[in-house]
Amino acid sequence: MRAHLRIAAAAVILGGLALSAVLMLPPYIQNFEFQRYLEQLVQQTDIAANPPELVRAQVMNKAAEMGLPVRHGQVTVERAGERYRIRVLYIRRIDFFVYTVDLHFRSATGG
């Protein structure tokens, strides 16, 4: 009888871990894609001619297009010589059945 309870408990725990992984993986993949976009953006040869507010607007538009919860104050755009340095901090909230996790993402590029 105890062996059955242990097996059942192990199955519940492994199921919970698998569910956690399934719920938490998509935000990490989206952040990776967003990071790649930022890297491509700062490598564009014509971006240095744009004012920082236009670059910030491009970043904000891409974040909105991807469904990321990025607000204006979370995007920092600084000129670094002939290039831009872009930093974005945003939080994704993952709601489990009995627990909530805030994932803090910091995407940065340039310099």
N, C-alpha and C positions, 0 to 999 in steps of 0.2 A: 504493500500500500504506500509506504513512504517513497519508494522508487518512482511510483506513478506521480506523486506530488512533486518530486524534484524535477522530473521530466517536464511536467506541466509548467512549473515555475520557470524553468530554463527556456521553454518555448515562449512564454509570455515576455520574458526579458529580451530574448533575441528578436521577437516580433517588434517590441518597442524600439529597440536599437535600429532595426531595419526601417521602421516608419520614420524615425528621427532623421536618418540618412536621406530618405526619399524627400522629406520636407525641406531639408537644409541644403541639398545639393543645387537646386535651380538658382537660388540667389548667388551662390559662389560662381556658377557658370556665367550668369549675367554680369557679375562684376568683372570677370576675366574678359568678356567681350567688350565691356565699357572701357576697361584699361587699354585694350588693343586699339579701340577707337581713338582714345586720347593720344596714344603714341603716334598713330598715323596722322592725327591732326597737327601735332607740333612739328612733324617732319615735312609738312607741305611747304614748298618753297615760297608761296605767295602769302602765307599766313602772317609773316612779319610786318606786312604793310597794313594789316587790319588793326583797328584800335582794340584795346583789351575788352571793352564792353561787347563788341561784336563777337569776339572769341568766346566770351562767357555765354552769350546768347546761343552760339552754336553748341556749346557743351550742354546747356540747359535743354535745348531742343532735342538733342540726342538722348539725354536722360529721360525726358518725357516720352519720346518715341519708344524707348525700351521699357517704360513703365517703372522707372526707378524713382524713389521718393526723394529727389534732390531739390532743395530750395535754393534761392538766389544767394543767400548768405553762406551756403555751404561750398560755394565754388570760388576759388582764389585763382586769379590770372595775373601773373607778373611777367614783365619783360625781362629776359636774361640775355643781354647782348642782342644778337640778331634773331633770337628764338624766344618762345614763351615757355614759362613754367606754369603748369596747371596742377592744382590740387583740389580734390573733391572729397569731402567727408559726408557720408550719409549713413543712416541706420535703417535696417530692414527688420521688421518685427515678425517673428514666426510664432504663431499660436498653436500650441499643442493642446491636447484635451484638458490637461490640468496644470500646464506650465506655459509661460511665455518667455521667449528668448529674443533679445535684441542683438542682431549681428551688426557690428560696427565695421564699415568698409572705408578704407582710405586709398583712393586712387590718385597717383601722382605721376607726373612725367615732365620732361623738358629740362632745360638748364644747360 
